[in-house]
Amino acid sequence: MKMPLIWLIGALVVFLVFLANVAVGAADGAGFVARTGELLLIIATSILFVVGTLLCEARAKSRHQSQKSREETL
């Protein structure tokens, strides 16, 4: 669970599916995902993005604290 890049890539993939559905719907008149499905795609994108972002921040904070503790020991 310490791999934030996986979560961010997942968010990108789900968002690209949403965009593809919107593009197909605009060109053809009917997308391959219904309105409820679009809502679920946007919610999934938001959740994946937030989890990935929080994991990135936690990793950066952890690195900063470990670097600070190393500097204090010197």
C-alpha positions, 0 to 999 in steps of 0.5 A, spaced: 500 500 500 506 504 499 505 505 492 502 511 490 504 511 483 499 505 482 493 509 485 495 515 481 495 511 474 489 507 476 485 514 477 488 516 470 485 510 467 479 510 470 478 518 468 480 516 461 475 511 460 470 516 462 473 521 457 472 515 452 465 514 454 464 522 453 467 522 446 463 516 444 457 519 447 458 526 443 460 523 436 455 517 436 449 520 441 450 514 446 456 512 450 457 505 452 456 507 460 450 510 462 449 516 467 450 512 473 456 509 470 459 515 469 457 518 476 461 511 479 467 512 474 468 520 477 467 517 484 472 512 483 477 517 479 476 522 485 477 516 490 483 513 487 486 520 486 485 522 493 488 516 496 494 516 491 496 524 493 495 522 500 500 516 500 505 521 496 504 526 501 506 521 507 512 518 503 515 525 502 513 527 510 517 520 512 523 521 507 523 528 510 523 526 517 528 520 516 533 525 513 532 530 518 533 525 523 540 523 520 542 530 520 541 531 527 545 525 528 551 528 525 
